Amino acid sequence: MLIEVKLEPFADNRHQLSYAGFQQAGDYSIIQARNQDGVATPIQTTVSVDGNQLKGDVL
């Protein structure tokens, strides 16, 4: 499944997003693959969903 969500500015050189569509517990890969110029600069992280709580290395 591929979901496209726009990042919102959060602080200097930082962005955040909110997504409430997780329907199963598990690990989800999050990939950011475009900078402001539209050039691919992939960054990947993982979010772990345990019931209704999120855990991971994202803010």
Secondary structure as UniProt FT lines:
FT   STRAND          8..11
FT   TURN            12..13
FT   STRAND          14..16
FT   STRAND          26..32
FT   TURN            36..37
FT   STRAND          43..50
FT   TURN            51..52
FT   STRAND          53..56
//
